[in-house]
Amino acid sequence: MTIRSVIRGVGSYLPANIVTNEELTKTVDTSDEWIQERTGIKQRHVAADGETTSDLAIAAGRQALERAGLKGEDIDLFVVATATPDHTFPATAAKVQAAFGRRGVPSFDVQAVCSGFVYGLSVVDNFMRCGQVKSALFIGAETFSRILDWEDRATCVLFGDGAGAVALTAEQGAGTTVDRGVLSTHLHSDGNQHDLLYVDGGASSTQTTGYVRMEGREVFRHAVVNLADTVKEAIAANDLTIEEVDWLVPHQANKRILDSTAKKLRIPNDKVIVTVDRHANTSAASIPLALAAGVDDGRIKPGHLVLMEAMGGGFTWGSALVRM
C-alpha cells in the first residue's frame, strides 16, 4: 500500500480592491490594449492598506478547511508558499498556525516565488509519505503589489495579490495512477538565470525590500521550454499520456505563455484553466487560485487528473500530477 496526499478541500481569497488596466493608464504610460495584447490581463486584485499576506492566507485557509470538513485542531502541519511574507521572520505560516489555534505542530514558509506552490506541495507530500503528518493546510499567498515599482510598466501591470489554499489528508492508496492524491512532483532550478527575474533588495544586500525586475523576453523563452519539459516529465514518470490528463492548471503568468505551452504540448485550450485575465500573476498563489476556480465552477471534479506546472525567479520550475 502507498500513502497518498489527498486534497480534501480548496479555498481562495482575493482582496476586494480591483485595479483595471484603464485605472493603471492614469499613472503609467500604458494602455488596456497594450496590456491585453502582451499578457491577456484585464484586471488584478490589490491588497488594501494594512491587509497582509497572512490575512489573505488565513481567509483562504478557512475556506479550504471548511470545504474539507476539517478544523484547525485537526491539522498537523501548516505551510505557506510566499515571496512576500509579513515579516523577514517569523514565518507567515506561524501567524496562520496561531490563527487556527494549533499550538505545537510545525509551521514554516517555502520560498520559490512563482513555483512556490509546486515546491510546497512536494514538501507536504513528502511529510505525508514518510508518515510524519496525517493532515496539512498548505497555502500559496502573495501581496506582490508591495514589491512593485508602479512606474515600471514592464512589471507593475503583470502582478496581483491573492491566496489559494488546499487542505490535505494522508490516505492509503494502491500505488497506481488510479489513486486519489498527489501522484508525483518534479522540481528544478537554475541559479545562473538569477538576473532575468529578481527583486533588487534584501536584508543582507540592500537592507530594503526592493522591487521586481525582469527581462520579459528571456523569461518567456525559458518558460515555454522549461514548462513543456516538466509536464512531459510528469506524464512519463507515471506512464501516462497527455490525453489522459483532464486539466492543465498552470502558473498564471502570461496568457501568451499559457497558449504557447499548451500548443507545444498539444493540449486543447479548453482543457487549460485560465485566470490570468482577472487575477494577473499572483506568484505562489496563482495555481491554487486557478485550482479553486476550476473546482468552484464545476469543471474540476473528484477523480479528475490535474497537472500543475510553474516557473519563477531563480529560475525555479516544476510540475505536480494530482488526482482530485
N, C-alpha and C positions, 0 to 999 in steps of 0.2 A: 504493500500500500504506500501511497505517496501523499504527503501533506501539501495541500494547495491553499493559497491565499485567496479567498473568495471575496469579491466586492459585494457586500450586502446592501449598501446604500450609498447614494451620491448626493452631494449638496453643492450649492453655489451661492455666491453673493456678489452683487455689483453695486458700487456706490450710486446713489440717486442722481448725482450730478452728471449729466450727459453733455459732452462738448462735441458739436458737429464740425464738419470741415468748414462750413460757412463762418462759424464763430472764430475759427483759427485764422481766417483770412483778415480779420480785424487787427491782428497782432503780428502776423508772419507773412512774408512775401510768398504767398502760395494761392492755390485755388482749389475748389472742390473737384473740378475736372482733373487737375494735375495729380491730386492725391489718389483719386479713384482709379485713374488710368494706370498708375505705377504700383498701387498697393491693394486696391479693392476696398479700402477702408472708407466708410462713410461717417462714422462717429466713434467715440470712445467714452468710457466712464472714468471720472476723475474723483479721487477721494476728497471729501470735504476737509476744511481746516480742522485739525485735531483728530481726524479719523486715521487710525494707524493700521499697519499691516496686520497686527494681532486682532484688531476689531473685525476686519474683513474675514480673517481666518476663523475666528470663533463663530461668526454668523454662519459661514459655510459649513463648519463642523457640526453645529447644532442641527442643521437640516439633514446632513448625512446620517447622523446618529438616529434622528427621529425616523427617517425612512428605513433605517436598518433595524428598527425596533430595539435599539440599544441605548444605554445611559452612560454618562461619563464614568461612573463607578465600574462599568463593565470593561473599560479599556485598559490594556496592559502596556501600551506604547503610544506616544504622541510624537509625530514627526512633521515638521513644516519645511517645505521646499521654498526658499525665497532668496532673492538677491537684494532685497530692500527691507532688512529687519528693523524692528522698532529701535533697537539699540545695538551697538557693537557687541555687547553682552549684557545680560544673559540672553540665551536663545529665545526667539519669538515663540518657539514651541513650549517653553517654560510658562509663558503667560497663558497659552492655550490650556496647558495642563491644569494650571491653577484655576482657570475659569470653569473647568469641568470637575473640580474638586477631587482629583485623583492623585493625592499626595503619595510619593514614594516610588512611582513607576518611572521608567526612563522617558526623557523628552529631549529632543535636540533638533537642530536645523540641518538641512542639506543645501549646499550652495553649488549649483551647476548651471545657473542662470536659466536660459530657456529650456535646457534639457533637465531641469531640476525635478520635474515630475517623474520622468522615466528613471532617473538616477535614484530618487527617493523610493519609488515603487520597488526597485531592485533591492534596496536596503531592507525595507519592510518585509518583502517576500523572503529574504534570507533569514531574518529573525524568526519567521514562522516556520520555514522549512527545517530550521535547526531545533525547533521545539522550545525556543526561549520565550515566546509570547503566543497567546491564543487569540488576541484581538488587537487591533490598532486603528487609530484615527490618523490618516495621512492627508495633509492639506498642502496645496500649492497656492501661495498668496503673495501678491505684489502691490506696492504703491510706487510704480515706476515713474509716475508724474513728479516725484520728489527728486529724481536724479536726471531730469531732462533740462537741457538748455532750450528754453522756449523761444530763443531767437534763431535756433538752428533748424531750418525747415527740413533738413535731411534726416533728422531724428525725431523731433518733437511731434511730428504728425503720425508717427508709427505706433506709439505705445499707449496703453491704458492701464487702469487699475482694476483689480478684482481678486476673487478667491474661489477655488473649487476644491471639494473635499470628497474623500472616499472612506467609508468605514469598512474594515475588512475583518474576517474571522478565519481561523485555521480550520480546515476540514479535510477529512480523508478522501483521497481520490484513487482512481485505479491506476494512475500513472500513464494515462493515454491522453490524446488531444480532445477526447470527448469530455474530460473533466471540466467542471466549472473552476474558475480561478486563474491565477497567473500561470501560464504555461512556460514562458521563458522571458528573460530580459537580456539585452545586449548593449554594452556600454563602450564608448570610445572617447578619446580626446587627442588633441594635437596642440600643445602649448606653443609651438612655433608660430601659430597664427594669432597670437595674443593681440597684436596691434591692429587687426582688422575689425575687432569688435570688443570694446573695453570701456571701463569708466576711468576717467583721468584723475582719480582721487583715491585716498585710502588712509587708514590710521597710521601706517608705518611709512608712507611715502610723502603725502602732502598734508596730512592731518586735517583733511577736508573730505566731504562726501564725494565731490566731483560730479561730472556729467558724462552721459553716454556719448561715446564717439564711435563712428562706424564707417567702414569703406563698403558702401552698399553693393556695388557691382561684384566685388570679390566675395563678399558673404553669399550673395546669390549663387555665384558659380560653384562655390564649395558646397552649399546647402543642397542643391539638386542632386549632385553626385553622392554625397555622404548619406542623405536621407534614402535615396533609392537603394543604395548598397545595404544599409542596415535593415530595411524592410525585407529585402531578399534573404538576408542572413537569418532573420526570424522565421521566415517561411521555410527555409531549408533545414533549420535546426529542428523543426517539428514535423518534417517530412510531409508538408502540405503544399498546395498550390495557391497562387494568388486568387484564383477563382473561388476558393473555399472561404476566403475572408469576407465576412458580411459588411464590415465597416472599417474604413481607414479614419482614425481620429488623429490628425496631425497637429503639431505645434502651429498655432495661428500667427505666423509672422508676416506673410505677404501672399495675396491671392495668386500672384504670378508664380511664386514658389510652389504653392499647393497644386496649381494646374500643371506645371512643368513636371513635378514629381509624379503625379498621377498618370500623366501621359507617358513618361519614361517607364512606368511600371505596368502600363496598360490596364489601369483601374478606371472604370467608368466614373465620371464626375458625380453621378447620383449615388455612389457608394462612399463618398467623402463628406464627412461632417465639417461644415464651414461656418465659422462665427466671426472671422476676422473683419467682416464688413461692419459689424455692430460693436465688437469688443476691442478691435485693434489688437496689437501684440501685448498680451498680459504676461509674457515671460513664463515663469513656472506655473502660473495659474491657467494658462491657455488650454492645455489638454484637458484637465478636469472640468473646466468650464464648458468646453466643447462636448465632453462626455456627458455632462449633466444635461446639456441642451438636447442631445440626441435621445437620452432616456426620458426626459420630460415630455418631449413631443411624440413619444411612442415609436420612434424609428428603431432605437436600440432596445432589444428585448432580451429577456433571460434566455440563455443558450446561444446567443449570437457570438460569433468570433470577431473580436475587435483588435485591430492592430494600431498601436500608438507609436509615433515617431517624432523626434525633435532634434534640433541643433541649436546651440547657443554659444555665447562667448567663451573663449578658452583656447581653441574651439573644443566644445563637448558635443557629442551626439550619441543617439542610441534609439532603441526600439523596445517595445514590450508587446507580447501577444497574450491576450486575456480572453477567456470565455466567460461571458457575463452570466 
